[in-house]
Amino acid sequence: MRNKQTSTHEQTIGMGRQEKSRRRFLKNVTTMFGGAAIGSILSGNAISVAMAYVPSADSTLTDGKVFNSAQLRLLKQICAIVIPKTDTLGAAEVDTHGFIDNQLFHCHSKVEQEQTIELLSLINQIAEQSLSAIFLKLNAEQQFQLLTELDLGEKRFVQTQRKAFKKLKQLICFGYYTSEVGATQELRYDPVPGGFKGSIPYKSSDPTWATRGLFD
């Protein structure tokens, strides 16, 4: 049987390792998002809630804690466009939409939850008004074009709506990079100002980029 002194010593070592891991995690996430942006998603118990989340095989089959099943299906597709599947699983495949639902419920205010719901409703509303179909009924090119306009706050969208989408993208990236795939695969991240531009140097031996430019 281990004596009390040994047990206490091991607990101290374990706590030290956890704290070092936490500091490293915070440093990496802050580097990715920037110091100003990180405060909005890492408040309170955000890290512990994120790390405790267990992905669902298909969280869109039932209503979530914040979103109903239809909103979760829409959010899943948005996740798939922001961080698509390449050689590794994308944001939709690792249940980032379910993660966001859980994270908003436990770590964000009712106002923030409602703002995200309103953003999803806006995307569907603009799709129906301009393209005569809800977002999920649009083809891949139409979906990407619509989100690109929202990402830039241009044409069918305004800058205030762009800011709301930016917050959602931060949650998508936070959810993806705290998943097993996002945390262990060596994807690279490049925050491309002003949307996608096909001018980033790339060699065939380089890792895949983590986003399609839908992040600023």
N, C-alpha and C positions, 0 to 999 in steps of 0.2 A: 504494500500500500504506500502511495506517495505521502510524504509528510506535508504538513501545512505550509512550511517555508518554501518547499519546491513548487507546490501548487501556486502559491502567490507569485513566485518569481516567473513562472510560465505565463500566468495571466498578465503580468506586467509586460512581458515580451510580446504577447499577442496583441495587447492594446497598442503598444508602440508600432507594431507592423500595420495595424489597421489605420492608425493616424497617419503614418507615412503614405500608405496607399491612398487615403482620402486626400492628402495634400497633393499627391501626384495627379490624382483624378481631377481635382479642382484646377490645377495648373493647366492640364491638357484641355479641359473644357473652356477655360477662360481664354486660352490662346485661340481656340477655334472660333468662339463667338465674339470675343472682345469684352473688356471689363464692364462697359456700360450695359451691354445686352444681357450679360450673364445674371445680373441681379434680378431680372424679371422672371427667370425660370429656376433659380437656385435659392429661393427664399425658404425660410423655415426648415421643414423636414423633407425638402424636395429630393435630396440625394438618397436618403434612407428609403423613401417611398419608391423611387426609381429602381433601386437595387433589389427591392423586395418583389417587384412586379414579375409575375409568371405569365409569359405569353400564352394566348389561347390558340387553339388550332383554327378556329374561325369565330372571332368575336362579333362578326356581323350578323350572326344568326338570331341574336336576341338583343333587346335594348341594353345599353350600357348604363353607367351611373349618371352620365350627363347627356349623352346622345341617344337618340332612338336608333333602331337598326338601319333605317334608310340613311340617316346622317352618317352612321358608321361606314356604310358602303361607299358613300360619297367621299368621306375622309380617307378611306383606304385607297381609292383611286388617286386622290391628290398626293398621298404619300408615295404611291408608285411612280408618279410623274416627277416629284421632287428628287427622290432617290430611287432610280429604277433598278431593276434586276439586271446584272451583267454577268460576269463570271462568278459573282457571289450573289447571295440573296439581297433583294432590295428592301426598302422600308415597309412595303405592304406585306411581304412574306414573313417578316419577323414581328408582325402584329403591332406596328408602331401606332396605328389608329386606336387600338385597344389601350395601349400605354398612355396615349394622350387623354383618352377618356378618364382613365384612372388617375392620372396626374392632375388634371384639372379639378377633379372631384376632391382630392385630398389636399392639394397644395395651393389652389387658387380660389379667388373670391367668386361669389355668385355673379358679380358684374363681369368678370373675365370669362366665366363660363358662357354667359349670355352673349358676349361679344363674339365668341368663337361660333356659337350657334347662328348668330346673325350673319357672320361671314359666309358660312356654308349656304345659308338661305339666299344670300346675295349672289353667290356663284350660280346657283340653280336659276335664280330669277333672271339674271343677265343672259344666261344660256337660252332660256325659253323666249325671252323678248327678242333677241337678235338672231338666234339660230333655230328657233321653233322646236326645241327639245331640251329636256333636262340634261345636266352635264354628263351623266352616265350614258345617255343615249347618243352623245356626239361621237364622231370618230376620233381616233388618236390625234390626228393633226389639229382638229378643232379644239380638243381639250387642251393640248399643249399651247396653242395660240392664245386661248382665253386666259390661261394661267400666266402666260408671259406678259400679256397686257396688264393683268392685275399686279404682277410682280413689279412692273414699271409705273403703275398708276397712270396709264395712258389709254386713249381711245374710249373704251367702254367703262373705264374706271377712273377714280380720282386718287389723289395722294393719301387722303385719310384711310381709304380702303387698302391702299398699298401697305400702310403701317400695320394694319390689322393682319394682313397676310404675312408680313415679316415675322410677327410674333408666332403665328402658326408654324412657319418654317423653322423657327428656332426650336419649337417643341418637337417637330418631326426629327430634326437632326439630333436633339438631345435624346429622344427615344431610341433612335437608330444606333447611336454611338454608345448607349448603355446596354444594348442588346449583346448577346454573345457574339453574333456575327460582326456587328459594328465595332465591338471592342477588341476583337482578336484578328480580324482581317486588316491588312495594311492598305486601306484605302486612303487616298489623298483628298484633301479638301481645298478648294480654291474659291474664295468669295469674289465673284466676278461683278464689279460695279456695273449697274445699268443693264443687267440681264445677260443672256448668253452671247458670247462672241467667239467665233471659231478661230482664235488666234493664239491659244495657249500652247507653248512648245510641248511636244509629246513624242516620245520614242516608243517603239513597239515593246521594248523591254521594261517600260515604266509601269507602275501600278495603275489600275483604273481610277479615274476621278470619281469622287464620292457623290457628286451632284451633276445635273445637266445645266448648271448655271443659274438655276432658279433660287438663288440665295444672295442677298446683299447685306 
